[in-house]
Every structure is written in C-alpha cells, then in structure tokens.
Amino acid sequence: MEDTYMKFEHLRGSVVAMITPFREDGSVNFDALTQLLERQIAAGTDGILALGTTGEYSTMTHEEDAAVVAHTIRVVDGRVPVVVGSGSNCTATQIEKSIQYQEMGADALLLISPYYNKANPEGMYRHFAETADKVRVPCILYNVPGRTGCSIPVSVVERLAKHPNIAGIKEASGDMSYAMKIARCVGPDFALYSGNDDITVPIMSIGGSGVISVYANVMPAMCHQIVADYLGDNQTRAVANHLRYLELMNDLFLEVNPIPVKTAMNLMGLQAGPMRLPLCEMGQANAATLRAAMEEAGLL
C-alpha cells in the first residue's frame, strides 16, 4: 500500500469527476463506462474520480457502487490513479465503504462533510480523522456546502491537514476567501484541488494542484492542457483557454449537476444516458443555452 500512497501523493493535474452512464431502463451501462474511461485516458486525464457527486452515487445501491468501482479499477488498470468517493453522513458507513474500496484497489478516497446532520467542529474533525485512521490509502476532504448545507471550518481543515493520511481537499465552495485561508495548509503533504471548473486557474494561482472536474467529461484534453500549462511554463495560454471555455464551464451548471453534463455528452453521442430520479431531463430553455455554448466551443 505504500506504493499506492506514493502514486497519489504527488498528483497534480486534471482529475475527471466521472459520470455514471445509465441505460434507458436505469441500469448501469458498463459498456459505455468502459468507453468513457478509455476516452479520458487517451485524452491525457491525470486521474479518475468514481462515485463523486457527478457520478450520482446518492441514487445508487451499495452493490451498484461497488460494481462501478470494481469496473473502473479494472479498466483503468493502474494507468492513472483512481480516486473513489466513499463519503457518507454516517461516519460508520463512511469507514465501512472506505475500507471496502481500499481493498478493491482505490488509490485514494474522497470524503464528504456530513450533510443533513452537519455536526459541530469537533464532530466534523472526528468524522474525517477516524476514517483516515482506519485506512492506508490517502484521503481527500470534500468541501461542497452548496450540497451539504455545511462548510468544513478552516480551523478543522488546519487540524486535518496535519493528519498523515489526509492528502488534500477538493474545495467546491466557490469562495476564494475561504480557499486562500485553506491555501496556507498547502505543502508537500497537503494539496488543494479546485472543485469548481470556473475557478481552476485562480485556485492554482494560490498554490492549488489542479482540478477535480465536471467539465473534463466533455473536453478532457483541454481541461488537462489548461492545468498542465498553468503548472508548467505557459500560464498565458492556460488563462486564455480557461477564459475561452468559461461560458461552457458555467453552463454545465445551469441546472443541478450532472443534468447538464450528461445532456452535453448525449448531444455529443457519448452514451451518458438518463439520470435517476429525483434528477430528470434538462429544461428546454437551459438545454438550448447549453447547446449554443457547445456550438461556440466547437463540440457540435
């Protein structure tokens, strides 16, 4: 497992938050998932996230979750790191799923703050720390208050950043002031990843290591290039491309994720399939706006 940890520890780049493709009957489309994973790797994606918010894990059974993880790890076959979302608002469930996915071969785990029941700062700290204590692969915190109704307090992130098995945070609040406070924790053992495509470059400008991206489902090569350019020696091109595709990045959130990105992928013929209720097809006006942005980006 030490080799697995080292494989993820220095990950910098574009990590795609994979959709889960469904068939029209609602079942997981594993054939399409294989094709989508191969498309990502061929485009230079630096890492794969399975069972994130974009993957609709909240409407899937535990058995389906495990099947998607097993399939993803098998298809990727060590070519890039695989991060798996194992978070829950029940710490015991989070620990159970984290151990399960670790044993299946996950390279890292994404742990969400406890939605609905929330927690005070000490409970929040224990929710993450006790999970990280129980596994050997690195854990990434996931701060997304728009989904969970609670933000991980900066003081809690600062405590958790010192944990030897907590490797970073996916920061998806969209609050740059918060992100800058978190950036003080960045170092060789703690990474900051943008969880919002529209501020990937600003996050990298304060020491971020890249993005865990929805947009990368649609334009994986460009998402990889923007991050690689900024972290490399062509920040001017990175900023230009980021601004060029900013409208599309924003339009992928015209409705709750992953409705727009699945709509976009289906328009591109990528077999994303439908969503599961309570998510449903995109409204006509928003779909037309998204389509126009895709045409402007040269995707249709």
N, C-alpha and C positions, 0 to 999 in steps of 0.2 A: 504493500500500500504506500510505502514511502515514495516509490517511483511515480505512483499516481498523483500524489500530492505535488511533487516537483513538476510534473507535467502541467498542472493547472496554475501553480503559484505565480508564474511569470506571464500569464495570459494577458496579452494586450491586443485589442483589435475589435472586430465586429462579431458579436455573438448573436445569432438569429434566435428570436423567440418563436419557435416553430408553431404553426397552426396544427391542429389535428384534423386531417381530412375525413369527412364522413360520406357515406353513400346515401342515396336518396331515402333509404329505409332507416337511416340514423346510425347504422353500424359503422365502426371504424374502417376506413378504406386503407388497408395496409399496403396494397399495390401502389396507390397514389403516394402514400407516405414514403415508400422507397424511392420513387421518382423525385419527390421534393427534396429528400435528403441528398441524393446524388447531385441534384441541381445546385444545391448550396455548396457542396464540397468542390464541385467543378468551378464554381464562381469565386472561390478563394475565401469563403467564410472561415473565420478563425475559430469558431466554436458553435455548438448546438445547444440550445436550451429546450428540453422537453418538459411538458406539463407546466408551463408558465400560464399566466393569465390568458395569453393569446391561444394557448392550447386547449382551452375550455375544460380543464380538468374538473372544475366545480360541478359540471353536469355529467361526469363520467363515474362509473363504478370503480372501486378499488381494483377489481380484476382487470378492467379496461386500462386503468392507469398503468398497472404492472405490465400488461401486454404491449402497450405503446413504448414503455421504457425498454423492455427486452428487445423489441424490434429495432428501435433506434440504435441501441448499443451494438446490436448485431450488424446492422447495415453500415454504420459508421466505422466499425472495426478498427478503432484506435487512430483513425486518420486525423481527427481533430478531437479536442476534449468535448465530452458530453456532460452538461450540467442538467440536473433534474430537479424540478420543483417538488419538494416534499413537505411544504408548509401546511399548517393547519391551525385553526384557532383553539384546538385541543393539543396541549403540549405532548401528552402521552401518544396521541395519534401521530403527531409530527415525528416523534422519536422512533416509533414503530416503522413508519414509512421510510424514514431516513436510513435506518439500519437495513431495511429490505433493499432499497435502491443501491446502497453502497455494496451490498453483497452481489447485486446483479451486475456491477461494474461501472456505476456512475463515477465520473472523475471529480465532481463537486456537487453540492446541494444548494438549492435556493430556498431560503426560509422566510416566510412572510410574517409580518407583525400580526398579532391575534385579533382579527376582525370580529366584529359584533360584540364580543365580551370585552375587548380592548385591553385593559389591565393598567395598573399604576406603574411607575418607572421600575420599581423593584421586580414586580411580576413580569414586566416586559424583558428585563435583563435575564431573569431565570428561564423564561421561555426559550430564548436563544442559547444561553450558556449551557443549560442542561442538555439540550440537543447536541450541541457541539462537543460536549463531554463524552457523548455516547458513541460517536462515530470517529473514523480515522481519516475520512476524506474531508477536504476543506469545505467550509460553509460560507455562503454569501447571504448577507442580510438583504431583505427586500422592503424598501420603504415606499409605499404607494397609498398615501392617506385618502386619495380620491376613491379608492376601492374599499379600504379597510375601516375608514372613519377614525383612524388614529395614526399619528406620526411617531416614529421612534425618536424619543428625545435625544438631543445632541449629547447630553451627559451619558446616556445609555450607550450610544454608539461609541463614545470615547472609552467607556469601560470595556465594551465588547471587542474593540479594536486591539486590545492587549491580549485577548484570548488566543492561544497558539493555534487553534483550529478554526478561527474565523478570518477568512481571507479577504473580505471586502464587502461592499454594499452596492446594490442596484438602487440608485436614487431616482425615484419616479414621482417626486412631489411637484416638480417644475419650479420649485422655489430656489433661485440661485443664492439667496442669502443663506438659506439652510445648507445648501451644497457647499458653500465656501467655508462654513463652520466645520462641516464634515471633512473638507479637504485638509484641515490641519492634522487629521489622523493618517493621511496617506503616507506610505513608506514602503519599504521592501516587503513587508508582511501584511499590508492592508491596501486594497485597491478600491478606487471609486469608479463605478460604471454609470454612464447615463442610462436612465430608464425611459427617457423621452427623446425621440429622434430629433425633435426640433431644437434641442439644446445640446446636441452631442459635441459640437465644436466648443461652445462655452464651457462645458464640463471638462473637456480636455485641456482647456486653457488654464484651469486651476489645478492641474495635476491628474486629471482623470485618465483611465487606461483604455477608454473606448466606450462602446455602447452595447447594451442588450436590446436588440432592435426588432420592432414590428415591421418597419419599412424594408428591412433586409429580406423579408418574404417575397417582396415584389422586385426589388433591384439589389440582389445580393452583391454583385460585383462592384457596383457604385458605392454601396454602403461600406464595403471593405476598403475601397480606394480612398474614400474620404478620411477614414480613420488612419489608414496606413500613411497617407500623405501628411496628415497633421502631426502624427507621432514621428514621422520621418523628417524629410528635408524640403517638403513642398507645402507649407502651410497656406500659401497664397491660393494654390489650386484647391486645397481642401475647403477653404472658406468659400471660394467661388462655386464649387459644386454643391456645397451644403445650401447655399442661398438659392442656387438654381432649382433644386428639388425640394425646397422648403414648403412650397404650396402643397405638393403631393404628400409630403410627410404629415402636414397638418390635416389634409383632407382624409387621411387614413384614420382620423379620429373624429370625423363628422358625426358619427354615432358610436355607441359603446364598442370597444374593441372586443372580439375580432370581426364584427359585422363588416366594416368597410374593407379590411384587408382580404377577407375571404371573397367579398364581392369583386374586388380588383383582380384577384387571382383567377376567379372563374371567368372574368372577361378576357383574361389572357390565355384561357384554355388549360389552366394548371390543376383542374380537378380538386379544388378545395372542398367542394360540396356545400351542403347546407349547414346551418347552425343548429344547435339543440335549444329547445325552449328552456328558459324564457327569452332567449335571443331568437330573432327571426329576420326575414329579409329586410334589406335597407329601404327606407322611404324613397319614393321616386325622385323627389327634388334633390335630395342629397346624393342619390346614385348618379344623377345627371351631372352634378357638380364634380363628383369624383371622376366620372368618365372624362370630363373635359380636362381635368388635371392630368389624367393618364395620357390623353392625346397630346397635350402640351409637352409631356415628358418623353414622348415618342414610344409609348408602350403599346399603343393600339394602331 
